[in-house]
Amino acid sequence: MLFWKRITVGHNERVLLFRHKRFVRIFGPGDHIVGGLAHTMHEERYNVAAPIFASEWVDYLVKARPDVVAEHFTLIETSDAEVAIVYLDGKLYRTIGPGARILFWKGYRTVTAELVNVNDQPEIDRDRIPALTKLGRESLAVFTVVDENKAGLLYLDGKFVQVLGPGTYAHWALRSPRIEHIDLRRQTVEVTGQEILTRDKVTLRVNITADFRVSDPVQAGTLVRNYTEVFYRLLQLAVRHTLGLRTLDEVLADKTDVDEQAAAKVRAEMATLGVEVGAISIKDIILPGEIREILNQVVAAERQAQANLIRRREETAATRSLLNTANLMKDHPILIRLKELETLEKLTEKVGHLTVHGGFETLIERFLSK
């Protein structure tokens, strides 16, 4: 039976009319009268406050009814290499990934979009970064901060592209961006507990220290997987070469010296990797327990021998002095008299009361007789 139906559409609504499950038209705000058989018609009502037209009819309308799309929607469509940045009323709303087709309702809000080819423009303009950051994962971007005194090596699709200086960067995730951070400050590497066999077959454990600075971040980051590991290994070999050709006594005599030829080889090889090497030195030498005891005994014996030598030298000097004194007294009798007087003076200092009879000669004879 034929009948007429009134369809009332609010200002924030749109109604899709279907007859025999086929799309007929879209009604905007207002009262609309339609006629037909009741069982053949149905409608779908949408609230345009939700800006995206989420329906299974999107592809049909785009292909078969471009006139309807032009009247009621803003079509945003991206290729496999494009990303769309969508704005609602001039404010960032969302991003749309590659190979997408989305209809936005017209009339309720102003929808604009910018298409970006990520192959041509993999990096996002810095003025857009703050707004895209608020979208989080939905931004389809990867954000990175390169700190001061560091360099960032940018890789896109697994290939090195350029060096980034300090700052904040964003790149489209579609290009699989990766940034490797290279520290440009002077650094120190230490090789601890390295066991070395000296030329006289003594096993030592040494700690090695060296400082370095990355001078070419591209070479340091791209030529090897980890330039610090390479440096660590070269230091081990250099110190093995240095101490392996020396005896224990030679090592202990100059423990901070690393063979200049070995150190020069380390510096040359690291220079090809964009790394400038500074001082290389042996920080500590750790001896096995039994070797330490033997060395302590040797040192103690050397000190005792030195003490005995000094003692004998002093005794010899004292004897020689006595001999010289005796020879002088033999040749000069007056010296004997002076020595007697000196002795008498020292003796009389310890006597409280002294009576002299027979003169000075008698006094001396009496003292000497006692």
PyMOL commands that set and color helices and strands:
alter all, ss='L'
color gray80, all
select helices_A, chain A and resi 38-40+58-64+66-72+126-139+173-175+217-222+227-244+248-253+260-271+289-331+333-348+359-369
alter helices_A, ss='H'
color red, helices_A
select strands_A, chain A and resi 2-9+13-19+22-27+30-37+41-47+73-77+82-88+91-96+101-105+111-117+141-146+150-156+159-164+167-172+178-183+187-197+203-214+275-286
alter strands_A, ss='S'
color yellow, strands_A
deselect
rebuild
show_as cartoon
